Amino acid sequence: MYGWIFRNLPGPLWFRIITAALFIAAAVLVLMNFVFPWLSQFNPLTDSTIGSATQP
């Protein structure tokens, strides 16, 4: 699949490498800024119980 994408990018080799790197950076940026924060609300492993006990 990645080979097919790389072969279908336009331009010479150096331009395809830069374009592929930009696409990868954009995908990481979208995942880190929008997708992973949205998914973290559904993850029960991030719930902390430290300090939640009430003192008698």
N, C-alpha and C positions, 0 to 999 in steps of 0.2 A: 504494500500500500504506500509506504513512504517513498519507495523508488518510483512509483507511478506519479506521485505528486511532484517529486523533484524533476523527473523527466519532462513534465508538462509545464513547468515554470518557464516563462519566456526569457530570452537573452543568453549571453555567454555564461560560462561556468562561474566566474567570479560574481556576476550579478545574481545568479540562482542561489549561490551560497549566502549572500547578503540577504536576499529576499526570504529564504528559508529561516535564517536566524531571526529576522524581524517577525515572521509569523510565529515562531516558537516563543519569542519574547512577548508578543501580544497575547498569546494563549495563556502564558504564565501570569501575566498582569491581570487578565480577566478572571482567572481562577482565584488568585490571591485576594483580589479586591472585592469580588462580588459572589462567586460561587461558594468558596470555603467559609466565609463568614455567615452566609445564609444557612449552610448545612450544619454549622456548629450549634445552632439552636436545637437541632434534633439529636445531638450526640449526648447520651447520658454520661459519658466518661468525663465530661468537663464540669460536672456538678461537684462542687467542693462541699465537704461536710466539716471541715476544720473551722472551729470557732462558732459553729451553729448551735451547740448545746447551750441550754439556758442554765444559769447559775441558780441553785436553790436558795 
